[in-house]
Amino acid sequence: MKTDQIACQLYTLRDHLTSPRDIARTLARVRALGFPAVELSGLGPVDDGELARMLRGEGLACCGTHEAGERLFTNPQAVIGRLRTLGCDITSYPWPGDLRWNTPEDVRAFAAQLNAPGKVFREAGITFCYHNHHMEFQRVGGRTVLEALYDQTDPRYVQAELDTYWTQFGGGDPVAWCRRMKRRLAILHMKDYAITPDRQVAFAEVGAGNLDWPAIVAAADDAGCRWYAIEQDVCPGDPFESLKRSYDFVREKLCR
């Protein structure tokens, strides 16, 4: 892992991204923290051209975007246009919403649904990823939904955006899943997993929780991971301070 592969997942800062003015200020602060890139999520309304100018002005790369499922599935060409404006070549389906998988047939149908835009994106030179949470570790037909999804989608069309926290929360092993996604891991969401004094599971700054980061990064590197996006869904205080602690840990302890 190299420092120029580190990105900030902007969902962490969603409360500071409600207007174009807020977005501009937040991007400046993210760059000042040291991040060379961002992954777009949680932004309020902003013109793509204006956003691209903001990114260029701060010297920030756009490593990826999260897009609504309806747009990905019904109008992938619009997403392609957006990514070209932003100078980005990765997009992800971030959340399956209220979708339920009750039978293996449900999972196969969803895999086919993912393959369809993935093929369109590949033909346009864009990598399409699936971002997991914990619900994909539900067992259907004797194996987890996530195992079935990656077995039943074409690696050319559907890559992985593996989330370390949600993988652990779902009962998976982040190291093993990085290995399983060899040559298929486009982005790793670096998100730590902690136990609080009142015995609750909590999000934590990278390095402040219980995940084995050297082993995770080694496995992700071996898998060919392109980007390492730091994210924290809930922060104990100022999210900029949490991002700074995570970034410093990753840069100082995990980068070569």
Rosetta blueprint (number, residue, H / E / L):
1 M L
2 K L
3 T H
4 D H
5 Q H
6 I E
7 A E
8 C E
9 Q E
10 L H
11 Y H
12 T H
13 L H
14 R H
15 D H
16 H H
17 L L
18 T L
19 S L
20 P H
21 R H
22 D H
23 I H
24 A H
25 R H
26 T H
27 L H
28 A H
29 R H
30 V H
31 R H
32 A H
33 L H
34 G L
35 F L
36 P L
37 A E
38 V E
39 E E
40 L E
41 S L
42 G L
43 L L
44 G L
45 P L
46 V L
47 D L
48 D H
49 G H
50 E H
51 L H
52 A H
53 R H
54 M H
55 L H
56 R H
57 G H
58 E H
59 G L
60 L L
61 A E
62 C E
63 C E
64 G E
65 T E
66 H E
67 E L
68 A L
69 G H
70 E H
71 R H
72 L H
73 F H
74 T H
75 N L
76 P H
77 Q H
78 A H
79 V H
80 I H
81 G H
82 R H
83 L H
84 R H
85 T H
86 L H
87 G L
88 C L
89 D L
90 I E
91 T E
92 S E
93 Y E
94 P L
95 W L
96 P L
97 G L
98 D L
99 L L
100 R L
101 W L
102 N L
103 T L
104 P H
105 E H
106 D H
107 V H
108 R H
109 A H
110 F H
111 A H
112 A H
113 Q H
114 L H
115 N H
116 A H
117 P H
118 G H
119 K H
120 V H
121 F H
122 R H
123 E H
124 A L
125 G L
126 I L
127 T E
128 F E
129 C E
130 Y E
131 H E
132 N L
133 H L
134 H L
135 M H
136 E H
137 F H
138 Q L
139 R E
140 V E
141 G L
142 G L
143 R E
144 T E
145 V H
146 L H
147 E H
148 A H
149 L H
150 Y H
151 D H
152 Q H
153 T L
154 D L
155 P L
156 R L
157 Y L
158 V L
159 Q E
160 A E
161 E E
162 L E
163 D E
164 T H
165 Y H
166 W H
167 T H
168 Q H
169 F H
170 G L
171 G L
172 G L
173 D L
174 P H
175 V H
176 A H
177 W H
178 C H
179 R H
180 R H
181 M L
182 K L
183 R L
184 R L
185 L E
186 A E
187 I E
188 L E
189 H E
190 M E
191 K L
192 D E
193 Y E
194 A E
195 I E
196 T L
197 P L
198 D L
199 R L
200 Q L
201 V E
202 A E
203 F E
204 A E
205 E L
206 V L
207 G L
208 A L
209 G L
210 N L
211 L L
212 D L
213 W H
214 P H
215 A H
216 I H
217 V H
218 A H
219 A H
220 A H
221 D H
222 D H
223 A H
224 G L
225 C L
226 R L
227 W E
228 Y E
229 A E
230 I E
231 E L
232 Q L
233 D L
234 V L
235 C L
236 P L
237 G L
238 D L
239 P H
240 F H
241 E H
242 S H
243 L H
244 K H
245 R H
246 S H
247 Y H
248 D H
249 F H
250 V H
251 R H
252 E H
253 K H
254 L H
255 C L
256 R L
